[in-house]
């Protein structure tokens, strides 16, 4: 491991302990990038095109990659048909970037990470093509991107987060995962990482927006160098 000194972050409320954060791993959709409206429009368009609008509207789409959702929506499809459906969905999503922007506090957080010398990465259930399109629309260029294309098992499996930590040269225990979905939180926890969560979801460090996390990291003391 090539870890540098981290930042001590309080977790678990008043009775909790400080955790030594040496890297920050951020989910994309709904966490770093505000793409909720575009995601909904894209799935509606895909559902209408494939005669499954009612099924799409009834599904919980948040936090799952397209191939998982299409398999759930259309379990009768063959693997080849699922692959074609996913490609069609990605085409729709990449063509609809209207309103896609950085979330509240995202730029502030990234500035703090840079200023404190904390490595960071985007770890997303989206494919690389869609991830780069949405990050580009939001004006964010991550130093490391781990997409669903880079792993064999998507969230809630911890593979993507563990892969990102290995590429950054940071032990899982030194990573802070930032998420906004139940599958993502489960993945971070399964990886043995500290998890900060948006949308009121339970986690080690609940946050209202990324600016709140930026404030926490900015004011905390540095940890000892490993």
C-alpha positions as semicolon CSV with decimal commas, in nm:
position;residue;x (nm);y (nm);z (nm)
1;X;0,000;0,000;0,000
2;X;0,119;0,350;-0,082
3;X;-0,105;0,536;0,162
4;X;-0,042;0,891;0,274
5;X;-0,167;1,050;0,595
6;X;-0,544;1,082;0,605
7;X;-0,806;1,286;0,786
8;X;-0,976;1,187;1,110
9;X;-1,353;1,193;1,057
10;X;-1,604;1,144;1,341
11;X;-1,862;0,873;1,270
12;X;-2,142;0,712;1,466
13;X;-2,275;1,027;1,637
14;X;-2,180;1,161;1,979
15;X;-2,075;0,821;2,108
16;X;-1,884;0,724;1,796
17;X;-1,515;0,724;1,716
18;X;-1,290;0,896;1,465
19;X;-1,204;0,702;1,150
20;X;-0,884;0,762;0,955
21;X;-0,999;0,853;0,603
22;X;-0,724;0,815;0,342
23;X;-0,935;0,808;0,023
24;X;-1,289;0,901;-0,077
25;X;-1,490;0,686;-0,317
26;X;-1,795;0,858;-0,462
27;X;-2,098;0,712;-0,630
28;X;-2,205;0,907;-0,939
29;X;-2,579;0,931;-1,008
30;X;-2,757;1,114;-0,727
31;X;-2,436;1,154;-0,528
32;X;-2,179;1,346;-0,730
33;X;-2,399;1,415;-1,032
34;X;-2,761;1,533;-1,023
35;X;-2,909;1,316;-1,296
36;X;-3,238;1,209;-1,137
37;X;-3,461;1,378;-1,396
38;X;-3,256;1,246;-1,687
39;X;-3,260;0,893;-1,543
40;X;-3,638;0,901;-1,509
41;X;-3,688;1,039;-1,860
42;X;-3,456;0,778;-2,009
43;X;-3,627;0,485;-1,841
44;X;-3,968;0,618;-1,943
45;X;-3,850;0,643;-2,302
46;X;-3,707;0,291;-2,291
47;X;-4,027;0,156;-2,135
48;X;-4,246;0,321;-2,397
49;X;-4,025;0,195;-2,679
50;X;-4,040;-0,162;-2,546
51;X;-4,403;-0,173;-2,433
52;X;-4,309;-0,192;-2,065
53;X;-4,386;0,158;-1,937
54;X;-4,610;0,033;-1,655
55;X;-4,341;-0,208;-1,537
56;X;-4,079;0,067;-1,548
57;X;-4,296;0,308;-1,350
58;X;-4,358;0,044;-1,083
59;X;-3,991;-0,053;-1,047
60;X;-3,737;0,077;-0,796
61;X;-3,466;0,184;-1,039
62;X;-3,235;0,371;-0,805
63;X;-2,890;0,229;-0,746
64;X;-2,903;-0,062;-0,991
65;X;-2,723;-0,084;-1,329
66;X;-2,927;-0,109;-1,646
67;X;-2,850;-0,474;-1,708
68;X;-2,983;-0,570;-1,363
69;X;-3,301;-0,367;-1,409
70;X;-3,368;-0,495;-1,760
71;X;-3,321;-0,852;-1,641
72;X;-3,577;-0,784;-1,367
73;X;-3,820;-0,610;-1,599
74;X;-3,792;-0,869;-1,875
75;X;-3,676;-1,203;-1,729
76;X;-3,783;-1,380;-2,049
77;X;-3,503;-1,217;-2,252
78;X;-3,195;-1,416;-2,348
79;X;-2,848;-1,292;-2,250
80;X;-2,798;-1,162;-2,604
81;X;-3,132;-0,981;-2,598
82;X;-3,048;-0,826;-2,259
83;X;-2,717;-0,701;-2,398
84;X;-2,895;-0,541;-2,693
85;X;-3,155;-0,386;-2,462
86;X;-2,882;-0,243;-2,240
87;X;-2,708;-0,092;-2,544
88;X;-3,038;0,066;-2,651
89;X;-3,087;0,206;-2,302
90;X;-2,736;0,350;-2,289
91;X;-2,794;0,520;-2,627
92;X;-3,106;0,684;-2,484
93;X;-2,927;0,792;-2,167
94;X;-2,624;0,937;-2,345
95;X;-2,852;1,138;-2,573
96;X;-3,041;1,293;-2,280
97;X;-2,805;1,501;-2,068
98;X;-3,044;1,793;-2,024
99;X;-3,020;1,927;-1,670
100;X;-2,737;1,695;-1,569
101;X;-2,513;1,891;-1,335
102;X;-2,294;1,859;-1,028
103;X;-2,488;1,806;-0,705
104;X;-2,499;2,058;-0,422
105;X;-2,156;2,090;-0,265
106;X;-1,984;1,860;-0,516
107;X;-1,729;2,112;-0,640
108;X;-1,662;2,231;-0,286
109;X;-1,596;1,873;-0,176
110;X;-1,361;1,802;-0,466
111;X;-1,169;2,121;-0,389
112;X;-1,130;2,011;-0,027
113;X;-1,010;1,665;-0,131
114;X;-0,751;1,822;-0,359
115;X;-0,643;2,070;-0,094
116;X;-0,599;1,802;0,170
117;X;-0,424;1,565;-0,068
118;X;-0,687;1,293;-0,035
119;X;-0,712;1,063;-0,338
120;X;-1,063;1,010;-0,473
121;X;-1,247;0,810;-0,734
122;X;-1,589;0,773;-0,888
123;X;-1,736;0,423;-0,844
124;X;-2,057;0,382;-1,040
125;X;-2,305;0,122;-1,152
126;X;-2,323;0,298;-1,488
127;X;-2,110;0,185;-1,781
128;X;-1,801;0,380;-1,880
129;X;-1,962;0,551;-2,181
130;X;-2,257;0,680;-1,983
131;X;-2,045;0,771;-1,682
132;X;-1,809;0,983;-1,891
133;X;-2,105;1,150;-2,063
134;X;-2,274;1,248;-1,739
135;X;-1,953;1,348;-1,562
136;X;-1,861;1,556;-1,864
137;X;-2,200;1,728;-1,861
138;X;-2,145;1,808;-1,494
139;X;-1,793;1,938;-1,559
140;X;-1,625;1,673;-1,344
141;X;-1,315;1,480;-1,448
142;X;-1,226;1,217;-1,189
143;X;-0,866;1,100;-1,148
144;X;-1,002;0,744;-1,137
145;X;-1,330;0,602;-1,270
146;X;-1,448;0,251;-1,186
147;X;-1,764;0,161;-1,377
148;X;-1,976;-0,150;-1,398
149;X;-1,773;-0,237;-1,708
150;X;-1,466;-0,286;-1,488
151;X;-1,612;-0,554;-1,262
152;X;-1,800;-0,881;-1,289
153;X;-2,042;-0,814;-1,002
154;X;-2,231;-0,486;-0,957
155;X;-2,339;-0,318;-0,632
156;X;-2,448;-0,435;-0,374
157;X;-2,146;-0,661;-0,425
158;X;-1,832;-0,486;-0,289
159;X;-1,615;-0,570;-0,591
160;X;-1,620;-0,221;-0,747
161;X;-1,526;-0,047;-0,423
162;X;-1,252;-0,296;-0,346
163;X;-1,118;-0,258;-0,700
164;X;-1,107;0,122;-0,666
165;X;-0,928;0,099;-0,330
166;X;-0,669;-0,138;-0,477
167;X;-0,605;0,094;-0,771
168;X;-0,557;0,388;-0,532
169;X;-0,329;0,182;-0,309
170;X;-0,545;0,238;0,000
171;X;-0,666;-0,030;0,241
172;X;-1,046;-0,070;0,252
173;X;-1,056;0,042;0,616
174;X;-0,908;0,377;0,509
175;X;-1,175;0,448;0,248
176;X;-1,483;0,665;0,290
177;X;-1,764;0,565;0,054
178;X;-2,022;0,832;-0,033
179;X;-2,356;0,692;-0,153
180;X;-2,723;0,768;-0,199
181;X;-2,877;0,422;-0,250
182;X;-2,931;0,106;-0,047
183;X;-2,731;-0,114;-0,291
184;X;-2,438;0,127;-0,280
185;X;-2,440;0,151;0,098
186;X;-2,450;-0,228;0,122
187;X;-2,153;-0,251;-0,118
188;X;-1,948;-0,006;0,086
189;X;-2,021;-0,185;0,410
190;X;-1,946;-0,526;0,259
191;X;-1,609;-0,385;0,146
192;X;-1,526;-0,298;0,506
193;X;-1,535;0,077;0,441
194;X;-1,686;0,370;0,629
195;X;-2,000;0,493;0,454
196;X;-2,147;0,843;0,431
197;X;-2,503;0,854;0,295
198;X;-2,739;1,108;0,144
199;X;-3,123;1,103;0,118
200;X;-3,164;1,028;0,488
201;X;-3,041;0,672;0,449
202;X;-2,878;0,505;0,752
203;X;-2,498;0,501;0,744
204;X;-2,189;0,568;0,953
205;X;-2,203;0,935;0,854
206;X;-2,541;1,072;0,739
207;X;-2,507;1,393;0,534
208;X;-2,762;1,629;0,380
209;X;-2,539;1,724;0,086
210;X;-2,176;1,705;-0,022
211;X;-2,104;2,053;0,108
212;X;-2,165;1,918;0,458
213;X;-1,904;1,649;0,404
214;X;-1,665;1,911;0,264
215;X;-1,704;2,114;0,585
216;X;-1,636;1,804;0,797
217;X;-1,320;1,713;0,606
218;X;-1,200;2,073;0,600
219;X;-1,210;2,122;0,975
220;X;-1,089;1,782;1,092
221;X;-0,733;1,717;1,205
222;X;-0,495;1,520;0,983
223;X;-0,420;1,164;1,081
224;X;-0,070;1,030;1,133
225;X;0,118;0,919;0,823
226;X;0,132;0,542;0,773
